[in-house]
Amino acid sequence: MQLEQIIIRPLITEKSSVATEKFNRFGFQVALKSNKNQIKCAIEKLYEVKVLNVKTSILPGKTKRVGKGTKKTGKSKKAFVTLKEGQKIEFFKGV
């Protein structure tokens, strides 16, 4: 897999913002088939930081109502990356 295919998007929520401030931990939505080593290499090369730890979790799909029937959404995978002390990732530059 290429680096751009592994990292889908950053998770920017209130809960992840608190984790960033307290533990220097950032969240990303990643490809389902990616493993921890691929995620670590992709983050280090794309953002030029040192990654200490990677934790992943797979979220099951949800059942949604569509008209009279139901539909199931797909699975997704999250990765929480802990960076070396003193380093950070800026998603919004100049804000």
C-alpha positions in Angstrom: 0.0 0.0 0.0 1.1 3.6 -0.7 1.4 6.1 2.2 -1.6 8.1 0.9 -3.8 5.0 0.9 -3.0 4.0 4.5 -4.0 7.3 6.2 -7.5 8.3 5.1 -8.2 11.3 7.4 -7.3 12.7 10.8 -9.9 12.4 13.6 -10.7 15.9 14.9 -13.2 15.5 17.7 -13.5 16.8 21.3 -12.3 13.5 22.7 -9.3 13.3 20.5 -8.4 17.0 21.2 -8.3 16.2 24.9 -6.0 13.2 24.3 -3.8 15.4 22.1 -3.4 17.9 24.9 -2.9 15.4 27.8 -1.0 12.5 26.2 0.4 13.9 22.8 -1.8 11.3 21.1 -3.4 11.9 17.7 -6.2 9.9 16.0 -6.5 8.9 12.4 -8.9 6.9 10.3 -6.9 4.3 8.4 -7.4 1.6 5.8 -8.8 -1.7 7.1 -6.0 -3.8 5.6 -3.2 -1.7 7.1 -1.1 -2.9 10.1 0.6 -1.0 12.9 4.1 -1.0 11.2 2.6 0.5 8.0 0.7 3.1 9.9 3.8 4.1 11.9 5.9 4.5 8.7 3.2 6.5 7.0 2.8 9.0 9.9 6.6 9.4 10.2 7.1 10.1 6.5 4.0 12.2 5.9 4.3 14.5 9.0 8.0 14.1 9.8 7.6 13.2 13.4 8.8 10.3 15.6 6.1 7.8 16.6 6.4 6.0 19.9 3.3 3.9 20.0 0.3 2.9 17.7 -3.0 1.5 19.0 -5.7 0.4 16.5 -9.3 -0.5 16.8 -11.8 -1.8 14.2 -15.3 -0.4 14.5 -18.2 -2.6 13.2 -20.7 -1.3 10.7 -24.0 0.1 11.9 -27.6 -0.8 10.8 -29.4 2.3 9.4 -33.0 2.7 8.3 -33.5 3.6 4.7 -37.2 4.1 3.8 -39.0 0.9 4.8 -35.9 -1.2 4.8 -32.5 -1.3 6.5 -29.0 -0.9 5.3 -25.7 -1.8 6.9 -22.7 0.6 6.8 -19.2 -0.7 6.3 -16.5 -1.3 8.9 -13.8 1.3 9.7 -10.5 1.3 11.4 -9.0 3.9 13.8 -5.4 4.4 14.8 -4.2 6.3 17.8 -0.6 7.4 17.5 1.5 8.6 20.4 4.3 11.0 19.4 7.7 11.7 21.0 7.6 14.4 23.7 8.0 17.9 22.2 6.7 17.0 18.8 3.2 17.7 17.4 1.2 17.6 14.2 -0.6 20.7 13.0 -3.7 20.0 10.9 -4.7 23.6 10.6 -1.8 25.9 9.9 -2.2 29.6 10.7 -5.4 29.1 12.7 
